[in-house]
């Protein structure tokens, strides 16, 4: 397991730990994350190694939720999500983890 706390504030440390725990809690489900939890290449690389996929963006800069299926898990970084994004995720019936 990749663990580092150097330079992380408590909120970021908690959000990263929740993302790692999400993979342990959902070992076989497809997991998406809507944006970087922290602008740290090592953490983001480790999330990718854990098969947590970053949501793609459309050409207009909006997040593309079309790839998210009903049984998928979606991690929301501490930055949150818009009302439209939450409505889209709720309508899909996927599991949401709000860090």
Backbone as CSV, one residue per row, in Angstrom:
resi,resn,N_x,N_y,N_z,CA_x,CA_y,CA_z,C_x,C_y,C_z
1,UNK,0.838,-1.183,0.000,0.000,0.000,0.000,0.876,1.238,0.000
2,UNK,0.469,2.224,-0.773,1.183,3.495,-0.881,0.668,4.440,0.193
3,UNK,1.541,4.898,1.055,1.125,5.811,2.112,2.154,6.931,2.214
4,UNK,1.681,8.135,2.214,2.529,9.282,2.485,1.667,10.387,3.060
5,UNK,2.170,11.060,4.028,1.426,12.168,4.611,2.218,13.452,4.543
6,UNK,3.429,13.385,4.055,4.271,14.566,4.001,3.628,15.652,3.153
7,UNK,3.341,16.759,3.773,2.791,17.895,3.054,1.297,17.849,2.800
8,UNK,0.601,16.830,3.273,-0.841,16.728,3.045,-1.580,17.342,4.222
9,UNK,-2.553,18.179,3.948,-3.416,18.661,5.019,-4.350,17.521,5.431
10,UNK,-4.998,17.666,6.558,-5.857,16.602,7.082,-6.946,16.235,6.078
11,UNK,-7.568,17.202,5.447,-8.652,16.914,4.504,-8.187,16.113,3.311
12,UNK,-7.034,16.447,2.772,-6.490,15.703,1.632,-6.086,14.301,2.072
13,UNK,-5.442,14.197,3.226,-5.058,12.883,3.734,-6.282,11.985,3.882
14,UNK,-7.369,12.552,4.408,-8.618,11.798,4.585,-9.207,11.390,3.234
15,UNK,-9.224,12.306,2.273,-9.794,12.016,0.947,-9.006,10.924,0.234
16,UNK,-7.676,10.975,0.311,-6.844,9.948,-0.317,-7.101,8.599,0.351
17,UNK,-7.146,8.589,1.681,-7.419,7.338,2.410,-8.782,6.774,2.022
18,UNK,-9.778,7.637,1.857,-11.120,7.169,1.458,-11.094,6.568,0.061
19,UNK,-10.325,7.155,-0.855,-10.228,6.610,-2.211,-9.587,5.218,-2.174
20,UNK,-8.511,5.058,-1.395,-7.865,3.754,-1.268,-8.821,2.738,-0.643
21,UNK,-9.543,3.167,0.373,-10.491,2.277,1.058,-11.637,1.890,0.124
22,UNK,-12.019,2.773,-0.770,-13.084,2.462,-1.722,-12.707,1.238,-2.561
23,UNK,-11.454,1.184,-3.008,-11.028,0.022,-3.796,-11.089,-1.245,-2.940
24,UNK,-10.676,-1.163,-1.676,-10.733,-2.356,-0.813,-12.180,-2.779,-0.567
25,UNK,-13.060,-1.810,-0.430,-14.476,-2.110,-0.157,-15.198,-2.633,-1.399
26,UNK,-14.766,-2.188,-2.571,-15.364,-2.612,-3.849,-14.253,-3.233,-4.708
27,UNK,-13.834,-4.456,-4.381,-12.663,-5.043,-5.050,-12.866,-5.379,-6.526
28,UNK,-14.103,-5.596,-6.958,-14.322,-6.013,-8.344,-15.093,-4.995,-9.179
29,UNK,-15.644,-3.988,-8.548,-16.441,-3.004,-9.278,-15.543,-2.036,-10.049
30,UNK,-16.112,-1.496,-11.089,-15.424,-0.448,-11.834,-15.568,0.834,-11.026
31,UNK,-14.437,1.509,-10.787,-14.439,2.723,-9.972,-13.918,3.888,-10.805
32,UNK,-14.657,4.983,-10.733,-14.296,6.227,-11.406,-14.018,7.288,-10.360
33,UNK,-13.186,8.241,-10.705,-13.013,9.431,-9.878,-13.226,10.630,-10.792
34,UNK,-13.972,11.616,-10.319,-14.384,12.705,-11.196,-13.308,13.745,-11.443
35,UNK,-12.278,13.762,-10.602,-11.193,14.723,-10.760,-10.079,14.320,-9.808
36,UNK,-8.918,14.917,-9.956,-7.823,14.614,-9.049,-8.215,14.969,-7.617
37,UNK,-7.865,14.101,-6.669,-8.077,14.406,-5.254,-7.072,15.462,-4.821
38,UNK,-5.868,15.319,-5.331,-4.777,16.246,-5.035,-3.920,16.315,-6.288
39,UNK,-3.315,17.446,-6.525,-2.441,17.594,-7.690,-1.063,17.037,-7.333
40,UNK,-1.040,15.707,-7.225,0.170,14.994,-6.841,0.299,13.794,-7.772
41,UNK,1.288,13.811,-8.677,1.427,12.724,-9.653,1.570,11.341,-9.022
42,UNK,2.246,11.234,-7.866,2.411,9.922,-7.233,1.077,9.354,-6.763
43,UNK,0.260,10.182,-6.138,-1.048,9.724,-5.667,-1.920,9.349,-6.859
44,UNK,-1.962,10.205,-7.873,-2.804,9.923,-9.037,-2.336,8.677,-9.784
45,UNK,-1.038,8.477,-9.855,-0.502,7.268,-10.477,-0.903,6.025,-9.680
46,UNK,-0.843,6.127,-8.358,-1.223,4.989,-7.523,-2.709,4.665,-7.679
47,UNK,-3.550,5.680,-7.770,-4.984,5.442,-7.987,-5.208,4.704,-9.303
48,UNK,-4.479,5.093,-10.331,-4.592,4.415,-11.626,-4.110,2.965,-11.524
49,UNK,-3.030,2.746,-10.783,-2.536,1.373,-10.575,-3.570,0.516,-9.855
50,UNK,-4.396,1.144,-9.017,-5.445,0.436,-8.288,-6.693,0.255,-9.162
51,UNK,-6.568,0.601,-10.430,-7.659,0.523,-11.400,-8.826,1.432,-11.020
52,UNK,-8.498,2.592,-10.508,-9.474,3.657,-10.322,-9.280,4.580,-11.514
53,UNK,-10.323,4.701,-12.329,-10.219,5.425,-13.581,-10.669,6.881,-13.415
54,UNK,-9.955,7.778,-14.061,-10.334,9.182,-14.045,-11.361,9.430,-15.136
55,UNK,-12.430,10.113,-14.771,-13.504,10.406,-15.711,-12.966,11.246,-16.866
56,UNK,-13.307,10.903,-18.094,-12.841,11.718,-19.226,-13.607,13.040,-19.294
57,UNK,-13.036,13.960,-20.019,-13.662,15.258,-20.232,-14.044,15.404,-21.696
58,UNK,-15.140,16.098,-21.932,-15.570,16.406,-23.301,-14.741,17.564,-23.836
59,UNK,-14.880,17.832,-25.115,-14.117,18.907,-25.746,-14.464,20.281,-25.162
60,UNK,-15.674,20.410,-24.581,-16.056,21.693,-23.985,-15.586,21.831,-22.533
61,UNK,-14.859,20.818,-22.036,-14.333,20.864,-20.679,-15.237,20.243,-19.628
62,UNK,-16.449,19.840,-20.003,-17.354,19.213,-19.032,-16.989,17.740,-18.858
63,UNK,-17.363,17.185,-17.726,-17.083,15.787,-17.436,-18.028,14.896,-18.232
64,UNK,-17.492,13.812,-18.760,-18.270,12.885,-19.587,-18.693,11.687,-18.740
65,UNK,-19.942,11.706,-18.286,-20.474,10.635,-17.448,-21.042,9.474,-18.271
66,UNK,-20.974,9.544,-19.591,-21.544,8.492,-20.432,-20.902,7.124,-20.203
67,UNK,-19.671,7.100,-19.725,-18.972,5.831,-19.517,-19.339,5.173,-18.185
68,UNK,-20.055,5.888,-17.309,-20.406,5.368,-15.988,-21.659,4.510,-16.099
69,UNK,-21.570,3.263,-15.646,-22.704,2.334,-15.677,-23.366,2.261,-14.300
70,UNK,-24.545,1.650,-14.269,-25.333,1.561,-13.031,-24.570,0.943,-11.868
71,UNK,-23.795,-0.085,-12.105,-23.115,-0.810,-11.028,-21.761,-0.201,-10.663
72,UNK,-21.379,0.871,-11.328,-20.086,1.492,-11.069,-20.092,2.300,-9.776
73,UNK,-18.905,2.557,-9.282,-18.697,3.382,-8.098,-18.012,4.662,-8.572
74,UNK,-18.467,5.807,-8.053,-17.879,7.090,-8.445,-17.400,7.812,-7.192
75,UNK,-16.112,8.154,-7.187,-15.521,8.904,-6.078,-15.562,10.383,-6.429
76,UNK,-16.088,11.176,-5.499,-16.092,12.628,-5.656,-14.982,13.219,-4.796
77,UNK,-14.049,13.956,-5.384,-13.025,14.615,-4.580,-13.657,15.657,-3.651
78,UNK,-12.870,16.121,-2.719,-13.360,17.095,-1.747,-13.842,18.388,-2.411
79,UNK,-13.468,18.609,-3.673,-13.921,19.801,-4.391,-15.427,19.764,-4.618
80,UNK,-16.010,18.570,-4.510,-17.448,18.419,-4.655,-17.880,18.172,-6.086
81,UNK,-19.175,18.303,-6.292,-19.776,18.085,-7.605,-20.916,19.069,-7.773
82,UNK,-21.216,19.384,-9.008,-22.321,20.297,-9.267,-23.656,19.580,-9.074
83,UNK,-24.721,20.344,-8.999,-26.060,19.772,-8.872,-26.364,18.896,-10.085
84,UNK,-25.990,19.349,-11.270,-26.215,18.553,-12.489,-25.447,17.233,-12.446
85,UNK,-24.210,17.281,-11.977,-23.418,16.064,-11.884,-24.041,15.087,-10.890
86,UNK,-24.467,15.589,-9.750,-25.103,14.724,-8.753,-26.410,14.140,-9.298
87,UNK,-27.174,14.921,-10.031,-28.412,14.424,-10.636,-28.123,13.309,-11.631
88,UNK,-27.087,13.497,-12.433,-26.706,12.486,-13.422,-26.298,11.190,-12.726
89,UNK,-25.509,11.291,-11.673,-25.059,10.096,-10.953,-26.214,9.401,-10.251
90,UNK,-27.111,10.174,-9.661,-28.282,9.609,-8.985,-29.174,8.890,-9.986
91,UNK,-29.376,9.498,-11.146,-30.219,8.892,-12.180,-29.634,7.569,-12.668
92,UNK,-28.325,7.459,-12.684,-27.670,6.221,-13.128,-27.745,5.128,-12.065
93,UNK,-27.947,5.510,-10.816,-28.036,4.518,-9.753,-26.700,3.965,-9.312
94,UNK,-25.622,4.659,-9.637,-24.317,4.164,-9.222,-24.047,4.534,-7.759
95,UNK,-23.056,3.896,-7.182,-22.651,4.163,-5.810,-21.740,5.377,-5.799
96,UNK,-22.006,6.353,-4.942,-21.203,7.569,-4.865,-20.455,7.597,-3.539
97,UNK,-19.154,7.842,-3.605,-18.315,8.015,-2.421,-17.875,9.463,-2.419
98,UNK,-18.353,10.229,-1.459,-18.050,11.663,-1.379,-16.945,11.867,-0.363
99,UNK,-15.750,12.202,-0.852,-14.624,12.377,0.052,-14.688,13.716,0.743
